[in-house]
Amino acid sequence: MSILNIAGYKFLPLTEIVLLQQHLLAQCQSLCLKGTILLSEEGININLSGNENPIQSFQAYLKNDARFMDMTFHESYSNHQPFKRLNVKLKNEIITLRQPDVSPALTERAPDISPEELKRWIDEKHDFTLLDTRNDYEVRFGTFKNAAHLQITDFGQLPHSIEHMDRDKPIVMFCTGGIRCEKAAVYMLNQGFSNVQQLDGGILGYFKKVGGDHYEGECFVFDERIALDCHLEQTGTVQCKTCQGPISTAEKLCVTCHPLDFT
């Protein structure tokens, strides 16, 4: 496996983002990296792939910038390049919630829970809600056993979907890598939820630290690998072009849309 894939984000106030866009684009191009970087006034979101040495050179480049020197990344390897092109985009939000009053870049971070502690809570059957904040098609690829999910097709639907949840019961929320939960946790605390924690590092961080205990299925990722197993390896599952859910390469069947012809 020769391709190193990295994913990381940071909420922080950013200025002169057009200039930053130009610098990051030039750096990635010089290293022949592919993937997506999102920039906004609330922070940065990075998903890049390339040969190991160029990726490490890019990470070193970031650490020379005081704004990003403490960024951490999920890392996984693949035997092919999972991105077709390079994009460095300017956005209103690096993760779209459409709630102007929610600003993780300017707010103290909500408490988190480590993968090891979450596993212990589940082992010991603590009384809490384990909440999946991802889109419904992602949930169909896999999720934690007995997790609640919001049945949303877009993260911006989260505010409406949590209106009737118990605001006093402890909640541990999770997503793929942590970025959605970091924003959702701030919103939920603002809405009067009294005990909200986020899984540190998301599902990918849990896989790395704990493995697949208490998790059923795979984790959907937003690149051409489609889904990873608890060893952070590509599973071979295909995404349905109609419903965006999983199609097993063994069965060639989307359980939602019936058998499909896909390539």
C-alpha positions as CSV (number, residue, x, y, z in Angstrom):
1,M,0.0,0.0,0.0
2,S,1.8,3.1,-1.3
3,I,-0.7,5.9,-0.9
4,L,-1.0,7.7,2.5
5,N,-4.4,9.3,3.1
6,I,-4.8,12.0,5.7
7,A,-7.9,13.8,7.1
8,G,-7.9,16.5,9.7
9,Y,-9.5,19.8,10.6
10,K,-9.3,22.7,12.9
11,F,-11.8,25.4,13.9
12,L,-10.1,28.7,14.3
13,P,-10.6,32.3,13.1
14,L,-8.9,32.7,9.7
15,T,-8.3,35.9,7.8
16,E,-6.8,36.5,4.3
17,I,-8.2,33.1,3.2
18,V,-7.8,33.9,-0.5
19,L,-4.0,34.2,0.0
20,L,-4.0,31.1,2.2
21,Q,-5.9,29.3,-0.6
22,Q,-3.2,30.2,-3.1
23,H,-0.3,29.1,-0.9
24,L,-1.9,25.7,0.0
25,L,-2.8,25.1,-3.6
26,A,0.7,25.8,-4.8
27,Q,2.2,23.6,-2.1
28,C,-0.1,20.6,-2.9
29,Q,0.5,21.0,-6.6
30,S,4.3,21.0,-6.0
31,L,3.9,17.7,-4.1
32,C,1.5,16.1,-6.6
33,L,-1.2,15.6,-3.9
34,K,-4.8,15.1,-4.6
35,G,-7.9,15.6,-2.5
36,T,-9.8,18.5,-1.0
37,I,-9.0,21.4,1.3
38,L,-11.9,23.6,2.5
39,L,-11.2,27.0,3.9
40,S,-13.5,29.5,5.6
41,E,-13.3,32.2,8.2
42,E,-14.2,29.4,10.8
43,G,-11.3,27.1,10.0
44,I,-9.8,24.5,7.7
45,N,-10.8,20.9,6.7
46,I,-8.2,18.7,4.9
47,N,-8.6,15.4,3.1
48,L,-5.5,14.6,1.0
49,S,-3.8,11.6,-0.5
50,G,-0.4,11.0,-2.1
51,N,2.9,9.1,-1.7
52,E,4.1,9.0,1.8
53,N,7.0,11.4,1.6
54,P,5.1,14.2,-0.1
55,I,2.2,13.9,2.4
56,Q,4.7,14.1,5.3
57,S,6.3,17.1,3.6
58,F,2.9,18.8,3.4
59,Q,2.3,18.0,7.1
60,A,5.7,19.6,8.0
61,Y,4.8,22.6,5.9
62,L,1.6,23.0,8.0
63,K,3.5,22.7,11.2
64,N,5.7,25.7,10.2
65,D,2.5,27.8,10.4
66,A,1.7,28.6,14.0
67,R,-2.0,28.5,13.2
68,F,-1.9,24.8,12.2
69,M,1.1,23.4,14.1
70,D,-1.1,21.5,16.5
71,M,-3.3,19.9,13.9
72,T,-3.7,16.1,14.1
73,F,-4.6,13.8,11.2
74,H,-6.3,10.4,10.7
75,E,-3.9,8.4,8.6
76,S,-4.6,5.3,6.5
77,Y,-3.0,3.6,3.6
78,S,-4.4,2.4,0.3
79,N,-3.0,0.8,-2.9
80,H,-4.5,3.4,-5.2
81,Q,-5.1,7.1,-5.3
82,P,-8.7,7.6,-3.9
83,F,-9.1,11.2,-5.3
84,K,-9.3,12.2,-9.0
85,R,-8.2,15.8,-8.6
86,L,-7.0,18.5,-6.2
87,N,-9.4,21.2,-4.9
88,V,-8.7,24.0,-2.5
89,K,-12.1,25.7,-2.0
90,L,-13.4,28.7,-0.1
91,K,-16.6,28.1,1.7
92,N,-18.9,29.9,4.1
93,E,-18.5,27.0,6.6
94,I,-16.1,24.1,6.6
95,I,-19.0,21.9,7.7
96,T,-22.4,23.3,6.8
97,L,-24.9,23.6,9.6
98,R,-26.5,27.0,8.5
99,Q,-26.6,28.3,12.1
100,P,-24.8,31.6,12.2
101,D,-24.7,31.7,16.0
102,V,-22.7,28.5,16.2
103,S,-19.0,29.2,16.0
104,P,-16.7,26.5,17.2
105,A,-13.8,28.8,16.2
106,L,-14.8,31.3,18.9
107,T,-16.4,29.0,21.5
108,E,-14.8,26.7,24.0
109,R,-14.7,23.2,22.7
110,A,-17.4,20.8,24.1
111,P,-16.1,18.0,26.3
112,D,-14.9,14.8,24.5
113,I,-14.7,11.2,25.5
114,S,-11.8,9.0,24.5
115,P,-12.4,5.8,22.4
116,E,-11.2,3.7,25.4
117,E,-13.6,5.4,27.8
118,L,-16.5,5.0,25.4
119,K,-15.8,1.3,25.0
120,R,-15.8,1.0,28.8
121,W,-19.1,2.9,29.1
122,I,-20.7,0.5,26.6
123,D,-19.1,-2.6,28.3
124,E,-20.5,-1.5,31.6
125,K,-23.9,-0.6,30.1
126,H,-23.9,3.0,31.3
127,D,-27.2,4.8,30.8
128,F,-26.6,7.3,28.0
129,T,-27.6,8.0,24.4
130,L,-25.0,7.1,21.8
131,L,-25.9,9.5,18.9
132,D,-24.9,9.1,15.3
133,T,-24.8,12.6,13.7
134,R,-24.1,11.4,10.1
135,N,-26.4,11.2,7.1
136,D,-28.8,8.2,6.9
137,Y,-26.9,6.6,3.9
138,E,-23.7,6.7,5.9
139,V,-25.5,4.9,8.8
140,R,-26.5,2.1,6.4
141,F,-22.8,1.3,5.8
142,G,-22.3,0.7,9.6
143,T,-22.7,2.2,13.0
144,F,-22.4,1.4,16.7
145,K,-24.7,-1.2,18.1
146,N,-27.8,0.3,19.6
147,A,-26.8,3.8,18.5
148,A,-29.6,6.4,17.8
149,H,-29.4,8.3,14.6
150,L,-31.2,11.3,13.3
151,Q,-32.5,10.0,9.9
152,I,-31.2,13.1,8.1
153,T,-30.0,13.4,4.6
154,D,-28.0,16.6,5.2
155,F,-26.1,17.8,8.3
156,G,-28.0,21.1,8.1
157,Q,-31.2,19.1,9.2
158,L,-29.7,18.4,12.6
159,P,-31.3,21.3,14.5
160,H,-34.8,20.2,13.6
161,S,-34.0,16.5,14.2
162,I,-33.0,16.9,17.8
163,E,-35.9,19.1,18.9
164,H,-37.7,16.3,20.7
165,M,-34.6,14.6,22.3
166,D,-34.2,14.4,26.1
167,R,-32.1,17.4,27.1
168,D,-31.1,16.0,30.5
169,K,-29.9,12.5,29.5
170,P,-26.2,12.2,28.9
171,I,-25.4,12.1,25.1
172,V,-22.2,10.9,23.4
173,M,-22.2,11.8,19.8
174,F,-20.0,10.6,17.0
175,C,-19.3,11.0,13.3
176,T,-16.6,9.9,10.8
177,G,-13.7,12.0,12.1
178,G,-15.1,14.4,14.6
179,I,-15.8,17.6,12.7
180,R,-19.5,17.3,12.6
181,C,-19.8,16.5,16.3
182,E,-17.6,19.4,17.3
183,K,-20.1,21.8,15.6
184,A,-23.2,19.8,16.7
185,A,-22.1,19.7,20.3
186,V,-21.8,23.5,20.4
187,Y,-25.2,23.9,19.0
188,M,-26.8,21.4,21.4
189,L,-25.2,23.0,24.4
190,N,-26.6,26.3,23.2
191,Q,-30.0,24.7,23.0
192,G,-30.0,23.6,26.6
193,F,-28.7,20.0,26.4
194,S,-27.0,19.6,29.8
195,N,-24.6,16.7,29.2
196,V,-23.1,16.4,25.7
197,Q,-19.8,14.8,24.8
198,Q,-18.2,14.0,21.5
199,L,-16.2,10.9,20.6
200,D,-12.6,12.1,20.3
201,G,-11.5,11.4,16.7
202,G,-14.8,10.0,15.6
203,I,-15.3,6.5,14.3
204,L,-11.9,6.5,12.6
205,G,-10.2,7.4,15.9
206,Y,-12.2,4.7,17.6
207,F,-11.0,2.1,15.1
208,K,-7.4,3.1,15.5
209,K,-7.5,3.0,19.3
210,V,-10.0,0.3,20.1
211,G,-10.8,-1.6,16.9
212,G,-14.3,-2.8,16.0
213,D,-15.7,-3.6,19.4
214,H,-19.4,-2.6,19.6
215,Y,-19.4,-1.4,16.0
216,E,-21.4,-3.2,13.3
217,G,-20.4,-2.9,9.6
218,E,-18.0,-0.4,7.9
219,C,-17.3,3.3,8.0
220,F,-18.3,5.3,5.0
221,V,-15.6,7.8,3.8
222,F,-15.9,10.6,1.3
223,D,-13.5,9.4,-1.3
224,E,-13.3,6.6,-3.9
225,R,-12.4,4.0,-1.2
226,I,-16.1,4.3,-0.2
227,A,-15.8,2.4,3.1
228,L,-13.2,1.3,5.6
229,D,-13.2,-1.6,8.1
230,C,-12.0,-1.5,11.7
231,H,-8.4,-2.0,10.5
232,L,-8.8,1.2,8.4
233,E,-8.6,-0.8,5.2
234,Q,-10.8,-0.5,2.1
235,T,-13.6,-3.1,2.2
236,G,-14.6,-3.2,-1.5
237,T,-18.1,-2.1,-0.9
238,V,-19.6,0.0,-3.7
239,Q,-21.9,3.0,-3.2
240,C,-25.3,2.9,-4.9
241,K,-25.7,5.7,-7.4
242,T,-29.4,6.0,-6.6
243,C,-29.7,6.0,-2.8
244,Q,-26.0,6.5,-1.9
245,G,-26.2,3.4,0.3
246,P,-23.9,0.3,0.3
247,I,-23.8,-2.4,-2.4
248,S,-21.9,-5.6,-1.5
249,T,-19.4,-6.5,-4.2
250,A,-20.2,-10.2,-3.4
251,E,-23.9,-9.9,-3.8
252,K,-24.1,-6.9,-6.2
253,L,-27.3,-5.9,-4.5
254,C,-28.4,-2.7,-3.0
255,V,-30.9,-3.7,-0.3
256,T,-32.7,-0.4,-0.7
257,C,-33.0,-0.2,-4.4
258,H,-32.9,-3.9,-5.4
259,P,-30.2,-5.3,-7.8
260,L,-28.5,-2.6,-9.9
261,D,-26.1,-2.6,-12.7
262,F,-23.0,-0.7,-11.6
263,T,-19.5,-0.3,-12.7
